[in-house]
Amino acid sequence: MSFEKILIVEDDLVVRNLLQSIFLRHKLAVTCADTLANAAAALGREPFDLMVLDLRLPDGDGLRLLEQVSTMPERPLAIMITGYGSIESAVACMRAGAFDYVLKPFSPSQIDVILRKAQTYRQLVKVNSLLSDDPDDADGLLVGRSAAMSRLRQLIERVAPTDATVLITGESGTGKEMISREFYRRSPRRGQPFIKVNCAAISQNLIESEFFGHERGAFTGATERREGRFELANNGTLLLDEVSEIPASLQAKLLRVLQEREFERVGGSRTIKVNVRIIATSNRDLLSYVQAGEFRQDLYYRLNVFPVHVPSLRERTDDIPLLAEHFLRRFTRKHGVKVTGFSDSARGAMMAYRWPGNVRELQNTIERAVILSESGRPVNASALGLPVEIDAAAIAAAAQVWDAPSVVEPTAAIVEAAPTGQEAAAGAVASPGVTDPAGQVLKLDELEKQAIRAALKQMGGNRTQAAAALGISIRTLRNKLQEYREAGDPIDVGMDSTDA
C-alpha cells in the first residue's frame, strides 16, 4: 500500500523544492504550503497521507499544527523537520504524534528511507485493525494420525512454499481456515499481512468496497478514502473465505484482479497494482455452481490452481481420540477444571457419534463437558450429551481405536512431533519396516508385536515408558503381553519388566 497525497509545509524555497522533487520521483501528488495558515487551508480541502512539517514557520510553531492534526479523523502521518534540533523539541514532537523527526540538512536517501518506513507503518496499522488473534487452537493444527491427515500434511508441505493459488474445500467445521493459516505460516510470505475477507458475511452493496476500497464521496456515506482488502494484503496473503458467495456482478472484476494483479478503487480512476497470494475456501461444490451458471467457469479455474480437500471427521475417525485429548488439555487449562481424562462410556459415545458439525462440534462438545464435569473425575457420557446409544460393543470398539499405537502410513513425509521416548521407540521400530527380511509383507498384528518388542527393549523393559512411547495405555500393553504369553510367545522374556 503506497501513499498518494503529500503535504509539504516549509517556508524555505530550496528545501521545499528538494522535498517536492523527491516525492514527485515516487509519483506522488504533492501540495506545498509556506505558512501554517496555508497548510490548515489545504488540510481542510482534502485528506493527505503524509505531511512534512517544518518546526519553525513565519506565522508560528509547527508543533501547534501537529497537535491540531492529531485530532483529525483522517490525520496524515507527520514528519517534522528542523534546522534547530534539540532533545526537548524532538520529545515534544513525538509526544504530539509525529512519526519521525529529521534534522536539516538532509539527503534524498534519508527521505526515501523514511518514506518506506512510513508506508510500511501505515499498512501495518490498517492491517491490524482487521486482524483478530489467531485461533486459540493454533497449537492443534493438523492433529491426527489418519491416512487422510497424513496426505493433507504432505500437500501443505509441498505447496505452501510456492505462490500457487489454493482452493480449500470441505464441510463446515472441518478447519478450512486453520488449513489456510498453515499454508500462510509455511510460506515465504509469512512475515507479510494475512488478510481474511468473509464473502458470505458482507452485503452485496458493500463487498466491492471491501475488496477494492473506495474514494471519498464514491457513494453515500463514503466520507473518507478507504483501502480495500487486496490493497492491505499487498505482498502478503489474502483469504477469500466462502468464495462461492461472491455475487455474479463482482466475479468479473475479481477475475481481472487475479489475472492482472491490478484494480481501481470504487469511485476512483487510479490503477493500483498489488502482489498478493490468494487462498480461497468453500463448503460448496463450486463445480456444480459453475454448471448451474451461478459461478464463472474462468474464475473457478483461476482459483482451482491447487485444490485441497479437508476431510470430514467421519472420514478420519481414527483422529477422534487425539483431537479429544488435545481439546481436553486446552479446556482444562482454560477453565481451571482438573478432570482426569474420559470415561469408557464417554469414549464409546464419541466414537459412535457421526459428528455432523465436524471438528468444531467436537471442540465445543468437549469444552461444555469440561465445564460440567467434576474436578478429579473423568468426563462421562452424560456430560458430553451426545444423542447415541452406548453399549458394551461400542465401548469395546472405542477402546481399540483409543488405545491404538500412533502409527502413521509408512509413506507419510510429515508427522506430528512426538515425545522423546516415542521418537526413540520409533527409531527402534523403523528398521523392520513393513516387510520381513525375505521381502514378505507382514500382517498388522505382527507389526504391532515388533513395535512392542522394540519399545520394551529400548526402554529397558519398563512397561510404563514403553506404553507412553507407543502411545497406548499401560493396561493395553499388559493385555497384549498376556495374549503373547498365552500364545506361547512371551516377547518380554529376558527383560527386566517393570511398571515404573
C-alpha positions in Angstrom: 0.0 0.0 0.0 1.6 3.3 -1.1 1.0 6.9 -0.2 -0.7 9.1 -2.8 -1.0 12.7 -1.5 1.8 14.6 0.3 1.6 18.0 2.0 4.9 19.9 2.4 4.8 22.8 4.9 8.1 24.6 4.6 9.0 28.3 4.1 12.5 27.7 2.8 12.1 27.5 -1.0 15.2 25.4 -1.6 14.2 22.8 1.0 10.6 22.8 -0.3 11.7 22.2 -3.9 14.1 19.4 -2.8 11.3 17.7 -0.9 8.9 18.1 -3.8 11.4 16.6 -6.3 11.9 13.6 -4.1 8.2 12.9 -3.8 7.5 13.5 -7.4 10.1 11.0 -8.3 8.0 8.5 -6.3 5.0 9.6 -8.5 3.1 11.1 -5.5 0.7 14.1 -5.7 2.4 17.0 -3.8 0.8 20.1 -2.3 3.0 22.8 -0.9 2.4 25.4 1.8 4.7 28.1 3.2 2.8 29.1 6.3 0.6 27.5 9.0 -2.4 29.3 7.6 -2.0 27.9 4.1 -1.3 24.4 5.5 -4.5 24.5 7.6 -6.5 25.6 4.5 -5.0 22.7 2.4 -5.9 20.2 5.2 -9.4 21.5 5.2 -9.9 21.0 1.5 -8.7 17.4 1.2 -7.1 14.5 3.1 -3.3 13.7 2.9 -1.4 10.5 3.6 1.8 12.3 4.7 2.7 15.7 6.0 6.3 17.0 6.1 6.2 19.9 8.6 8.9 22.5 9.4 9.1 23.2 13.1 9.6 27.0 12.7 7.3 28.9 10.3 6.8 32.6 9.7 3.4 32.6 11.4 4.0 30.3 14.3 5.3 27.0 15.7 4.8 23.8 13.6 4.2 21.9 16.8 0.8 23.7 17.1 -0.3 22.5 13.7 0.9 18.9 14.6 -1.3 19.0 17.7 -4.3 20.1 15.7 -3.7 17.4 13.1 -3.6 14.7 15.7 -7.3 15.2 16.4 -8.4 14.9 12.7 -10.3 11.8 11.7 -8.2 11.4 8.6 -4.9 12.6 10.0 -1.8 12.2 7.9 1.4 10.8 9.3 3.7 13.7 10.2 7.4 14.0 9.7 8.9 17.0 11.5 12.0 18.8 10.0 14.1 21.5 11.7 17.4 23.2 11.5 17.4 23.8 15.2 17.1 20.4 16.7 17.2 19.6 20.3 16.3 16.6 22.5 13.5 18.7 24.1 11.8 19.6 20.8 12.2 16.0 19.5 10.5 14.6 22.6 7.7 17.2 22.3 7.1 16.4 18.6 7.0 12.6 19.2 4.6 13.1 22.2 2.4 15.2 19.9 2.1 12.3 17.4 5.0 12.8 14.9 6.1 9.7 13.0 9.7 10.9 12.6 12.0 13.9 13.4 14.6 15.0 10.8 17.4 17.5 11.1 18.4 19.8 8.3 20.4 19.4 6.1 19.2 16.0 5.0 19.8 13.9 1.9 17.3 12.5 -0.5 18.2 9.0 0.6 17.2 9.9 4.1 13.7 10.9 3.0 13.5 7.8 0.8 14.1 5.6 3.9 11.6 7.5 6.0 9.0 7.3 3.2 9.4 3.5 3.1 9.1 3.2 6.8 6.0 5.4 6.9 4.3 3.4 4.2 5.1 0.1 6.0 3.8 1.6 9.3 0.6 2.8 7.7 -0.1 -0.6 6.1 0.5 -2.3 9.5 -1.9 0.0 11.2 -4.6 -0.7 8.7 -4.0 -4.4 8.7 -4.0 -4.7 12.5 -7.5 -3.0 12.5 -8.8 -6.0 10.6 -7.0 -8.8 12.3 -8.1 -10.8 15.3 -5.9 -13.1 17.3 -5.0 -16.4 15.7 -7.5 -19.1 16.7 -6.7 -20.4 20.2 -6.5 -23.9 18.7 -3.5 -22.9 16.6 -1.3 -25.3 18.6 -3.6 -28.1 17.5 -3.2 -27.6 13.8 -3.3 -30.8 11.8 -3.7 -33.0 14.8 -4.3 -36.6 13.6 -2.8 -39.9 12.7 -5.2 -40.9 10.0 -4.1 -41.5 6.4 -6.3 -38.6 5.3 -4.4 -36.1 7.6 -1.1 -37.6 6.6 -1.8 -36.8 2.9 -3.0 -33.3 3.8 0.2 -32.6 5.7 2.2 -33.7 2.6 0.2 -31.4 0.3 0.7 -28.4 2.6 4.5 -29.1 2.9 4.8 -29.2 -0.9 2.6 -26.4 -1.9 2.9 -23.8 0.9 6.4 -22.5 -0.2 5.0 -21.7 -3.7 2.8 -18.8 -4.8 0.2 -21.1 -6.3 -3.4 -20.1 -5.7 -5.1 -22.7 -3.4 -8.8 -23.7 -3.2 -9.6 -25.4 0.0 -12.9 -27.3 0.1 -14.7 -29.2 2.8 -17.7 -29.3 5.1 -18.4 -26.6 7.6 -16.4 -27.1 10.8 -13.6 -29.2 9.2 -11.0 -26.4 9.8 -10.6 -24.9 6.4 -9.5 -21.5 7.8 -6.9 -23.2 10.0 -5.5 -25.0 7.0 -5.3 -21.7 5.1 -3.3 -20.2 8.0 -1.0 -23.2 7.9 -0.3 -22.5 4.2 0.5 -18.9 5.2 2.7 -19.9 8.1 4.8 -22.2 5.9 5.1 -19.8 3.0 7.8 -17.2 2.2 5.1 -14.5 2.8 4.7 -15.4 6.5 6.2 -12.1 7.6 3.7 -10.2 5.5 0.0 -9.5 6.1 -2.5 -12.3 6.2 -5.9 -10.7 5.5 -9.3 -12.5 5.6 -12.5 -11.5 3.9 -15.6 -13.5 4.7 -17.5 -13.3 1.4 -20.7 -14.6 3.0 -20.8 -12.1 5.8 -20.7 -8.9 3.7 -23.7 -7.4 2.0 -23.7 -7.3 -1.8 -23.8 -3.5 -1.7 -20.5 -3.3 0.2 -18.4 -6.2 -0.9 -16.8 -4.4 -3.9 -15.7 -1.7 -1.5 -14.4 -4.3 1.0 -12.4 -5.9 -1.8 -11.0 -2.9 -3.6 -11.6 0.1 -1.3 -13.3 3.4 -2.3 -12.5 7.0 -2.8 -14.0 9.8 -0.7 -17.5 10.6 -2.0 -17.8 7.5 -4.1 -21.2 6.8 -2.6 -23.4 8.0 0.2 -21.6 7.5 3.5 -18.1 7.4 1.9 -16.8 10.3 3.9 -13.1 9.3 3.6 -10.9 7.3 1.4 -10.6 3.6 2.4 -8.1 0.9 1.3 -9.6 -2.5 0.4 -8.5 -5.9 1.5 -6.5 -6.5 -1.7 -4.5 -3.3 -1.1 -3.9 -4.1 2.6 -2.8 -7.6 1.7 -0.1 -6.4 -0.7 3.0 -8.6 -0.6 1.1 -11.0 1.7 -1.8 -13.5 1.5 -5.5 -12.9 1.1 -8.0 -15.4 2.2 -11.3 -15.4 0.3 -13.4 -17.3 2.8 -16.6 -18.9 1.3 -15.7 -17.6 -2.1 -18.8 -19.2 -3.6 -20.9 -16.4 -2.1 -19.3 -13.7 -4.2 -22.1 -12.1 -6.3 -22.1 -12.6 -10.0 -21.7 -8.8 -10.5 -18.3 -8.8 -8.9 -16.9 -12.1 -10.3 -15.6 -10.5 -13.5 -13.8 -7.8 -11.6 -12.3 -10.3 -9.2 -11.1 -12.4 -12.2 -9.3 -9.4 -13.6 -7.5 -8.7 -10.3 -6.4 -12.4 -10.2 -5.1 -12.2 -13.8 -3.7 -8.7 -14.0 -2.9 -8.0 -10.3 -4.4 -4.5 -10.6 -7.6 -2.7 -9.9 -9.2 0.7 -9.2 -11.0 1.7 -6.0 -14.7 2.3 -6.2 -15.2 5.9 -7.5 -11.5 6.2 -8.5 -9.6 6.1 -11.7 -6.0 5.4 -10.4 -4.8 1.9 -11.2 -3.4 0.2 -8.1 -1.0 -2.8 -8.6 -0.7 -5.5 -5.9 1.3 -8.6 -5.3 -1.0 -11.0 -3.4 -1.2 -14.7 -2.9 -4.8 -16.0 -3.0 -6.2 -18.7 -0.8 -9.9 -19.4 -1.2 -12.2 -21.7 0.8 -15.7 -23.1 0.1 -18.1 -25.5 1.8 -20.0 -25.8 -1.5 -19.4 -27.8 -4.7 -18.1 -25.0 -6.8 -18.2 -27.1 -10.0 -21.9 -27.6 -9.6 -22.3 -23.8 -9.2 -20.4 -23.4 -12.5 -22.7 -25.9 -14.2 -25.7 -24.1 -12.8 -24.4 -20.8 -14.2 -24.0 -19.3 -10.7 -20.3 -19.1 -10.7 -18.0 -18.1 -13.6 -16.1 -21.0 -15.1 -13.0 -19.0 -15.9 -12.9 -17.7 -12.3 -13.3 -21.2 -11.0 -10.3 -22.5 -12.9 -8.3 -19.4 -11.9 -9.0 -20.2 -8.2 -8.7 -24.0 -8.6 -4.9 -24.0 -9.4 -4.2 -26.3 -6.5 -7.3 -27.9 -4.9 -7.2 -29.2 -1.3 -10.0 -31.1 0.3 -10.2 -31.2 4.1 -11.8 -34.5 5.2 -14.8 -34.6 7.5 -14.5 -36.1 10.9 -16.5 -39.1 9.6 -13.6 -39.7 7.2 -11.0 -39.6 9.9 -12.5 -41.3 12.9 -9.0 -42.6 13.9 -8.2 -38.9 14.8 -11.1 -38.5 17.3 -9.0 -39.7 20.3 -6.1 -37.4 19.5 -8.4 -34.4 18.9 -10.5 -35.2 22.0 -7.4 -35.4 24.3 -6.0 -32.2 22.7 -9.2 -30.2 23.4 -9.4 -31.7 26.9 -6.0 -30.4 27.8 -6.7 -27.0 26.4 -10.1 -26.5 28.1 -9.0 -27.9 31.5 -6.3 -25.2 31.4 -8.7 -22.5 30.2 -11.4 -23.2 32.8 -9.2 -24.5 35.6 -11.1 -27.8 35.9 -8.9 -30.8 36.7 -10.7 -33.7 35.0 -8.9 -37.0 34.6 -9.4 -38.0 31.0 -12.5 -39.6 29.5 -14.6 -42.5 30.9 -15.1 -45.6 28.8 -18.7 -44.6 28.2 -17.6 -41.1 27.0 -15.1 -42.7 24.6 -17.7 -45.0 23.3 -20.2 -42.1 22.8 -17.6 -40.1 20.9 -16.7 -42.9 18.6 -20.3 -43.9 17.9 -21.5 -40.3 17.1 -21.4 -39.1 13.5 -20.3 -35.5 14.2 -22.2 -33.6 11.5 -20.5 -30.4 12.8 -17.1 -32.0 12.4 -14.1 -30.8 14.4 -15.8 -27.6 15.5 -18.6 -29.6 17.0 -16.2 -31.9 18.8 -14.3 -28.9 20.2 -17.5 -27.2 21.5 -18.8 -30.5 22.9 -15.7 -31.1 24.9 -15.5 -27.6 26.2 -19.1 -27.9 27.5 -18.3 -31.3 29.0 -15.2 -30.0 30.8 -17.3 -27.2 32.4 -20.0 -29.7 33.5 -17.6 -32.3 34.9 -16.5 -32.7 38.5 -12.9 -31.9 39.3 -10.8 -35.0 39.9 -13.1 -37.3 37.9 -13.1 -38.3 34.2 -15.6 -36.8 31.7 -18.5 -39.1 31.4 -21.0 -39.7 28.5 -23.8 -37.6 30.2 -21.5 -34.6 30.3 -21.0 -34.9 26.5 -24.7 -35.0 25.9 -24.5 -36.9 22.6 -27.6 -38.5 21.2 -26.2 -42.0 20.8 -26.8 -45.4 22.3 -23.8 -46.7 24.2 -23.4 -50.5 24.8 -20.6 -52.8 25.6 -19.8 -53.3 21.9 -19.5 -49.6 21.3 -17.2 -49.2 24.4 -15.0 -52.1 23.2 -14.8 -50.7 19.7 -13.8 -47.3 21.1 -11.1 -48.8 23.3 -9.4 -50.4 20.3 -9.2 -47.1 18.4 -8.4 -45.0 21.5 -5.5 -47.2 22.6 -4.2 -47.9 19.1 -0.5 -47.0 18.6 0.1 -43.7 16.9 1.5 -45.2 13.7 1.3 -43.1 10.5 1.4 -44.5 7.0 5.0 -45.5 6.0 4.7 -43.1 3.0 3.9 -40.1 5.2 6.6 -37.5 4.8 5.2 -35.3 7.6 4.3 -36.5 11.1 3.4 -34.8 14.3 6.2 -34.2 16.7 6.4 -37.0 19.4 7.8 -37.1 22.9 11.5 -38.1 23.1 10.7 -41.6 24.3 8.3 -42.2 21.4 10.9 -40.9 18.9 13.4 -43.4 20.4 10.9 -46.2 20.1 10.0 -45.2 16.6 13.7 -45.3 15.7 14.0 -48.8 17.1 10.9 -49.9 15.2 11.9 -48.3 11.9 14.4 -51.0 10.9 12.0 -53.9 10.4 9.7 -51.8 8.1 6.6 -53.5 6.8 8.3 -56.5 5.3 10.4 -59.2 6.7 14.0 -59.9 5.5 12.6 -62.2 2.9 10.6 -59.4 1.4 7.2 -60.8 2.5 4.6 -58.3 3.7 4.0 -58.6 7.4 0.5 -58.7 8.9 -0.6 -55.8 11.1 -0.6 -58.0 14.3 3.0 -59.0 13.6 4.0 -55.3 13.0 2.3 -54.5 16.3 4.2 -57.2 18.1 7.5 -56.0 16.6 6.7 -52.4 17.7 6.0 -53.6 21.3 9.1 -55.7 21.4 11.3 -52.8 20.2 9.8 -50.3 22.6 10.3 -52.6 25.6 13.9 -53.2 24.5 14.5 -49.5 24.0 13.1 -48.7 27.5 15.0 -51.5 29.3 11.8 -53.5 30.0 10.0 -50.6 31.6 6.4 -51.1 30.6 5.1 -47.7 31.6 7.7 -45.9 29.5 7.2 -48.4 26.6 3.4 -47.8 26.7 4.0 -44.0 26.6 6.4 -44.3 23.7 3.9 -46.4 21.8 1.0 -44.0 22.5 -1.1 -46.7 24.3 -2.2 -47.2 27.9 -0.3 -49.4 30.3 -3.5 -51.6 30.6 -3.5 -52.2 26.8 0.2 -53.1 26.9 -0.3 -55.6 29.8 -3.2 -57.2 27.9 -1.1 -57.5 24.8 1.8 -59.1 26.7 -0.6 -61.5 28.3 -2.0 -62.5 24.9 1.5 -63.2 23.6 2.3 -65.4 26.7 -0.9 -67.4 26.2 0.0 -67.9 22.6 3.4 -69.2 23.7 5.4 -66.2 22.5 6.3 -64.1 25.7 8.1 -61.3 24.0 9.3 -59.7 27.3 11.3 -62.8 28.3 14.8 -61.9 29.4 13.8 -58.3 30.1 13.6 -56.7 33.5 9.9 -55.9 33.0 8.6 -53.3 35.4 5.7 -50.9 35.5 7.7 -48.0 36.9 
